[in-house]
């Protein structure tokens, strides 16, 4: 279950890096009459990474849909949460003495 969770994190965090490759593959298959919007491309890239993680979890033999989905959500929103925590102001209590 932990391996599936980690695969989910990697799928969520790796989706932005897979976007250019997915875009190149989709443009090769689809006609230029129906271009994808940025949101559709981002969603398709995330879905492709999630499917790849699910296949790897199935190959390892310990796939859990809940762990995969939770890990993917953490992988997508994790960098934003880390940035928010790092930019948070820490109160200075040394002047209260």
PyMOL commands that place a pseudoatom at each C-alpha (Angstrom):
pseudoatom trace, name=CA, resn=UNK, resi=1, chain=A, elem=C, hetatm=0, pos=[0.000, 0.000, 0.000]
pseudoatom trace, name=CA, resn=UNK, resi=2, chain=A, elem=C, hetatm=0, pos=[2.874, 2.353, 0.725]
pseudoatom trace, name=CA, resn=UNK, resi=3, chain=A, elem=C, hetatm=0, pos=[4.388, 1.683, -2.700]
pseudoatom trace, name=CA, resn=UNK, resi=4, chain=A, elem=C, hetatm=0, pos=[1.047, 2.544, -4.307]
pseudoatom trace, name=CA, resn=UNK, resi=5, chain=A, elem=C, hetatm=0, pos=[0.865, 5.751, -2.269]
pseudoatom trace, name=CA, resn=UNK, resi=6, chain=A, elem=C, hetatm=0, pos=[4.367, 6.724, -3.410]
pseudoatom trace, name=CA, resn=UNK, resi=7, chain=A, elem=C, hetatm=0, pos=[3.483, 5.918, -7.023]
pseudoatom trace, name=CA, resn=UNK, resi=8, chain=A, elem=C, hetatm=0, pos=[0.470, 8.218, -6.667]
pseudoatom trace, name=CA, resn=UNK, resi=9, chain=A, elem=C, hetatm=0, pos=[2.661, 11.030, -5.339]
pseudoatom trace, name=CA, resn=UNK, resi=10, chain=A, elem=C, hetatm=0, pos=[5.058, 10.564, -8.242]
pseudoatom trace, name=CA, resn=UNK, resi=11, chain=A, elem=C, hetatm=0, pos=[2.182, 10.563, -10.741]
pseudoatom trace, name=CA, resn=UNK, resi=12, chain=A, elem=C, hetatm=0, pos=[0.743, 13.781, -9.334]
pseudoatom trace, name=CA, resn=UNK, resi=13, chain=A, elem=C, hetatm=0, pos=[4.090, 15.528, -9.081]
pseudoatom trace, name=CA, resn=UNK, resi=14, chain=A, elem=C, hetatm=0, pos=[5.290, 14.276, -12.465]
pseudoatom trace, name=CA, resn=UNK, resi=15, chain=A, elem=C, hetatm=0, pos=[2.249, 15.331, -14.475]
pseudoatom trace, name=CA, resn=UNK, resi=16, chain=A, elem=C, hetatm=0, pos=[3.561, 18.860, -15.247]
pseudoatom trace, name=CA, resn=UNK, resi=17, chain=A, elem=C, hetatm=0, pos=[6.819, 17.370, -16.518]
pseudoatom trace, name=CA, resn=UNK, resi=18, chain=A, elem=C, hetatm=0, pos=[4.943, 14.908, -18.742]
pseudoatom trace, name=CA, resn=UNK, resi=19, chain=A, elem=C, hetatm=0, pos=[2.805, 17.643, -20.351]
pseudoatom trace, name=CA, resn=UNK, resi=20, chain=A, elem=C, hetatm=0, pos=[5.140, 18.467, -23.271]
pseudoatom trace, name=CA, resn=UNK, resi=21, chain=A, elem=C, hetatm=0, pos=[5.503, 14.778, -24.153]
pseudoatom trace, name=CA, resn=UNK, resi=22, chain=A, elem=C, hetatm=0, pos=[1.761, 14.163, -23.912]
pseudoatom trace, name=CA, resn=UNK, resi=23, chain=A, elem=C, hetatm=0, pos=[1.085, 17.261, -26.015]
pseudoatom trace, name=CA, resn=UNK, resi=24, chain=A, elem=C, hetatm=0, pos=[3.464, 16.036, -28.702]
pseudoatom trace, name=CA, resn=UNK, resi=25, chain=A, elem=C, hetatm=0, pos=[1.823, 12.595, -28.719]
pseudoatom trace, name=CA, resn=UNK, resi=26, chain=A, elem=C, hetatm=0, pos=[-1.722, 13.976, -28.831]
pseudoatom trace, name=CA, resn=UNK, resi=27, chain=A, elem=C, hetatm=0, pos=[-0.918, 16.440, -31.599]
pseudoatom trace, name=CA, resn=UNK, resi=28, chain=A, elem=C, hetatm=0, pos=[0.459, 13.543, -33.619]
pseudoatom trace, name=CA, resn=UNK, resi=29, chain=A, elem=C, hetatm=0, pos=[-2.793, 11.596, -33.247]
pseudoatom trace, name=CA, resn=UNK, resi=30, chain=A, elem=C, hetatm=0, pos=[-5.408, 14.338, -33.387]
pseudoatom trace, name=CA, resn=UNK, resi=31, chain=A, elem=C, hetatm=0, pos=[-6.083, 16.660, -36.236]
pseudoatom trace, name=CA, resn=UNK, resi=32, chain=A, elem=C, hetatm=0, pos=[-5.356, 20.339, -35.826]
pseudoatom trace, name=CA, resn=UNK, resi=33, chain=A, elem=C, hetatm=0, pos=[-9.096, 21.010, -36.153]
pseudoatom trace, name=CA, resn=UNK, resi=34, chain=A, elem=C, hetatm=0, pos=[-9.664, 20.227, -32.477]
pseudoatom trace, name=CA, resn=UNK, resi=35, chain=A, elem=C, hetatm=0, pos=[-6.796, 21.680, -30.431]
pseudoatom trace, name=CA, resn=UNK, resi=36, chain=A, elem=C, hetatm=0, pos=[-6.708, 21.011, -26.710]
pseudoatom trace, name=CA, resn=UNK, resi=37, chain=A, elem=C, hetatm=0, pos=[-6.992, 23.828, -24.226]
pseudoatom trace, name=CA, resn=UNK, resi=38, chain=A, elem=C, hetatm=0, pos=[-4.338, 24.180, -21.523]
pseudoatom trace, name=CA, resn=UNK, resi=39, chain=A, elem=C, hetatm=0, pos=[-6.700, 22.788, -18.889]
pseudoatom trace, name=CA, resn=UNK, resi=40, chain=A, elem=C, hetatm=0, pos=[-7.590, 19.770, -21.014]
pseudoatom trace, name=CA, resn=UNK, resi=41, chain=A, elem=C, hetatm=0, pos=[-3.933, 19.097, -21.698]
pseudoatom trace, name=CA, resn=UNK, resi=42, chain=A, elem=C, hetatm=0, pos=[-3.074, 19.340, -18.002]
pseudoatom trace, name=CA, resn=UNK, resi=43, chain=A, elem=C, hetatm=0, pos=[-5.934, 16.995, -17.100]
pseudoatom trace, name=CA, resn=UNK, resi=44, chain=A, elem=C, hetatm=0, pos=[-5.020, 14.478, -19.790]
pseudoatom trace, name=CA, resn=UNK, resi=45, chain=A, elem=C, hetatm=0, pos=[-1.387, 14.539, -18.713]
pseudoatom trace, name=CA, resn=UNK, resi=46, chain=A, elem=C, hetatm=0, pos=[-2.386, 13.890, -15.098]
pseudoatom trace, name=CA, resn=UNK, resi=47, chain=A, elem=C, hetatm=0, pos=[-4.699, 11.058, -16.166]
pseudoatom trace, name=CA, resn=UNK, resi=48, chain=A, elem=C, hetatm=0, pos=[-1.948, 9.457, -18.272]
pseudoatom trace, name=CA, resn=UNK, resi=49, chain=A, elem=C, hetatm=0, pos=[0.482, 9.594, -15.340]
pseudoatom trace, name=CA, resn=UNK, resi=50, chain=A, elem=C, hetatm=0, pos=[-2.155, 8.169, -13.025]
pseudoatom trace, name=CA, resn=UNK, resi=51, chain=A, elem=C, hetatm=0, pos=[-2.877, 5.279, -15.396]
pseudoatom trace, name=CA, resn=UNK, resi=52, chain=A, elem=C, hetatm=0, pos=[0.850, 4.559, -15.676]
pseudoatom trace, name=CA, resn=UNK, resi=53, chain=A, elem=C, hetatm=0, pos=[1.100, 4.538, -11.860]
pseudoatom trace, name=CA, resn=UNK, resi=54, chain=A, elem=C, hetatm=0, pos=[-1.909, 2.209, -11.633]
pseudoatom trace, name=CA, resn=UNK, resi=55, chain=A, elem=C, hetatm=0, pos=[-0.304, -0.208, -14.101]
pseudoatom trace, name=CA, resn=UNK, resi=56, chain=A, elem=C, hetatm=0, pos=[2.937, -0.178, -12.104]
pseudoatom trace, name=CA, resn=UNK, resi=57, chain=A, elem=C, hetatm=0, pos=[1.006, -0.757, -8.869]
pseudoatom trace, name=CA, resn=UNK, resi=58, chain=A, elem=C, hetatm=0, pos=[-0.774, -3.688, -10.524]
pseudoatom trace, name=CA, resn=UNK, resi=59, chain=A, elem=C, hetatm=0, pos=[2.556, -5.132, -11.690]
pseudoatom trace, name=CA, resn=UNK, resi=60, chain=A, elem=C, hetatm=0, pos=[3.977, -4.855, -8.161]
pseudoatom trace, name=CA, resn=UNK, resi=61, chain=A, elem=C, hetatm=0, pos=[0.876, -6.665, -6.937]
pseudoatom trace, name=CA, resn=UNK, resi=62, chain=A, elem=C, hetatm=0, pos=[-0.187, -4.318, -4.162]
pseudoatom trace, name=CA, resn=UNK, resi=63, chain=A, elem=C, hetatm=0, pos=[-2.503, -1.848, -5.820]
pseudoatom trace, name=CA, resn=UNK, resi=64, chain=A, elem=C, hetatm=0, pos=[-4.990, 0.117, -3.761]
pseudoatom trace, name=CA, resn=UNK, resi=65, chain=A, elem=C, hetatm=0, pos=[-7.175, 2.681, -5.503]
pseudoatom trace, name=CA, resn=UNK, resi=66, chain=A, elem=C, hetatm=0, pos=[-7.544, 4.742, -2.336]
pseudoatom trace, name=CA, resn=UNK, resi=67, chain=A, elem=C, hetatm=0, pos=[-3.800, 4.943, -1.708]
pseudoatom trace, name=CA, resn=UNK, resi=68, chain=A, elem=C, hetatm=0, pos=[-3.167, 5.804, -5.360]
pseudoatom trace, name=CA, resn=UNK, resi=69, chain=A, elem=C, hetatm=0, pos=[-5.792, 8.566, -5.391]
pseudoatom trace, name=CA, resn=UNK, resi=70, chain=A, elem=C, hetatm=0, pos=[-4.628, 9.990, -2.057]
pseudoatom trace, name=CA, resn=UNK, resi=71, chain=A, elem=C, hetatm=0, pos=[-1.015, 9.972, -3.173]
pseudoatom trace, name=CA, resn=UNK, resi=72, chain=A, elem=C, hetatm=0, pos=[-1.903, 11.620, -6.485]
pseudoatom trace, name=CA, resn=UNK, resi=73, chain=A, elem=C, hetatm=0, pos=[-3.822, 14.381, -4.727]
pseudoatom trace, name=CA, resn=UNK, resi=74, chain=A, elem=C, hetatm=0, pos=[-0.874, 14.957, -2.421]
pseudoatom trace, name=CA, resn=UNK, resi=75, chain=A, elem=C, hetatm=0, pos=[1.471, 14.966, -5.407]
pseudoatom trace, name=CA, resn=UNK, resi=76, chain=A, elem=C, hetatm=0, pos=[-0.587, 17.616, -7.178]
pseudoatom trace, name=CA, resn=UNK, resi=77, chain=A, elem=C, hetatm=0, pos=[-1.167, 19.909, -4.207]
pseudoatom trace, name=CA, resn=UNK, resi=78, chain=A, elem=C, hetatm=0, pos=[1.975, 19.088, -2.206]
pseudoatom trace, name=CA, resn=UNK, resi=79, chain=A, elem=C, hetatm=0, pos=[4.260, 21.692, -3.809]
pseudoatom trace, name=CA, resn=UNK, resi=80, chain=A, elem=C, hetatm=0, pos=[1.671, 24.414, -3.211]
pseudoatom trace, name=CA, resn=UNK, resi=81, chain=A, elem=C, hetatm=0, pos=[1.258, 23.396, 0.413]
pseudoatom trace, name=CA, resn=UNK, resi=82, chain=A, elem=C, hetatm=0, pos=[5.014, 23.362, 0.948]
pseudoatom trace, name=CA, resn=UNK, resi=83, chain=A, elem=C, hetatm=0, pos=[5.364, 26.839, -0.595]
pseudoatom trace, name=CA, resn=UNK, resi=84, chain=A, elem=C, hetatm=0, pos=[2.572, 28.159, 1.605]
pseudoatom trace, name=CA, resn=UNK, resi=85, chain=A, elem=C, hetatm=0, pos=[4.130, 26.769, 4.769]
pseudoatom trace, name=CA, resn=UNK, resi=86, chain=A, elem=C, hetatm=0, pos=[7.567, 28.111, 3.860]
pseudoatom trace, name=CA, resn=UNK, resi=87, chain=A, elem=C, hetatm=0, pos=[6.204, 31.616, 3.140]
pseudoatom trace, name=CA, resn=UNK, resi=88, chain=A, elem=C, hetatm=0, pos=[4.192, 31.742, 6.369]
pseudoatom trace, name=CA, resn=UNK, resi=89, chain=A, elem=C, hetatm=0, pos=[5.371, 34.370, 8.797]
pseudoatom trace, name=CA, resn=UNK, resi=90, chain=A, elem=C, hetatm=0, pos=[6.589, 33.034, 12.094]
pseudoatom trace, name=CA, resn=UNK, resi=91, chain=A, elem=C, hetatm=0, pos=[5.706, 35.311, 15.015]
pseudoatom trace, name=CA, resn=UNK, resi=92, chain=A, elem=C, hetatm=0, pos=[8.631, 36.742, 16.937]
pseudoatom trace, name=CA, resn=UNK, resi=93, chain=A, elem=C, hetatm=0, pos=[7.985, 36.393, 20.645]
pseudoatom trace, name=CA, resn=UNK, resi=94, chain=A, elem=C, hetatm=0, pos=[11.397, 37.641, 21.746]
pseudoatom trace, name=CA, resn=UNK, resi=95, chain=A, elem=C, hetatm=0, pos=[10.145, 41.266, 22.093]
pseudoatom trace, name=CA, resn=UNK, resi=96, chain=A, elem=C, hetatm=0, pos=[7.478, 40.331, 24.672]
pseudoatom trace, name=CA, resn=UNK, resi=97, chain=A, elem=C, hetatm=0, pos=[9.970, 39.979, 27.526]
for i in range(1, 97): cmd.bond("trace and resi %d" % i, "trace and resi %d" % (i + 1))
show_as sticks, trace
zoom trace
